[in-house]
């Protein structure tokens, strides 16, 4: 049985809900959009490509800078991922929530890795860039694999994400 202290350090509340207090408002919005994308593409749980789609759906300034650095049209990239991960059959009105039971193992790992990355960068909350960078550096990233098939390496994507993250910080008012 988990000790109360262990629960306080986890990304989930004891009932399984994601601790939204550990995410910045733009990261919360990205996760909500990811949930919407999972429903729209007729999946019964949220997977890492849905998180990527959530980041693209309403990109924060750093994600926009990342797209600009890659010279890509983020809305077009979003549509391509929606088409790629759309299932013909499935429930488009299925009940899903930001709860452990509706998240794939990779998404759970992504959230935990993102929390660790935020802590390593002296932040108490996960940012959209934590999600993006951890997604791109994961050895099991289907998102990175999709880009690799097009000839864009995960290392290049990550490098541009880190540069965009720093550029986004300097563009924000103090």
Residue pairs with C-beta under 8 A, 6 or more apart in sequence:
2 10
2 14
7 13
7 14
10 19
10 112
11 18
11 19
11 22
11 108
11 111
11 112
11 115
12 18
12 19
12 100
13 19
15 99
16 99
16 100
16 101
17 97
17 98
17 99
17 100
18 31
18 98
18 99
18 100
18 103
18 111
20 28
20 31
20 98
21 125
22 115
22 124
22 125
22 126
23 31
23 125
23 126
24 125
24 126
24 127
24 128
26 58
26 60
26 127
26 128
27 125
27 126
27 127
27 128
27 130
27 131
29 54
29 58
30 51
30 54
30 55
30 57
30 58
30 60
30 128
30 131
31 51
31 54
31 98
32 54
32 98
33 53
33 54
33 55
33 57
33 58
34 46
34 50
34 51
34 52
34 53
34 54
34 55
35 46
35 50
35 54
35 96
35 97
35 98
35 102
36 54
36 57
37 50
37 53
37 54
37 57
37 82
38 45
38 46
38 47
38 50
38 96
38 102
39 92
39 93
39 94
39 96
40 82
40 86
40 92
41 50
41 82
41 85
41 86
41 87
42 86
42 87
42 88
42 89
42 90
42 91
42 92
42 94
43 50
43 85
43 87
43 90
44 90
44 91
44 94
44 96
44 102
45 96
45 102
45 103
45 104
46 96
46 102
46 103
46 104
46 107
47 85
47 104
47 106
47 107
47 142
48 104
48 106
48 107
48 110
48 135
48 138
48 141
48 142
48 143
49 81
49 84
49 85
49 142
49 143
49 146
50 85
50 107
51 107
51 110
51 131
51 135
52 81
52 132
52 135
52 143
53 78
53 81
53 82
53 85
55 63
55 128
55 131
55 132
56 63
56 67
56 74
56 75
56 77
56 78
56 81
57 78
59 67
59 74
59 128
60 127
60 128
60 129
60 168
61 168
61 171
61 172
62 127
62 128
62 129
62 164
62 165
62 167
62 168
62 169
63 74
63 128
63 129
63 132
63 164
64 74
65 164
65 167
65 168
65 171
66 129
66 132
66 160
66 161
66 164
66 165
67 73
67 74
67 77
68 164
69 160
69 163
69 164
70 152
70 157
70 160
81 146
84 146
96 102
100 108
103 111
106 138
106 140
106 141
106 142
109 138
109 140
110 131
110 134
110 135
110 138
111 126
113 134
113 138
114 126
114 130
114 131
114 134
115 126
115 130
117 126
117 130
117 133
117 134
118 124
118 125
118 126
118 127
118 130
121 130
123 130
127 165
129 161
129 164
129 165
129 168
132 161
133 158
133 161
133 162
133 165
135 141
135 143
135 144
136 143
136 144
136 154
136 157
136 158
136 161
137 144
137 154
137 158
138 144
141 154
144 154
144 157
147 153
147 154
147 157
148 154
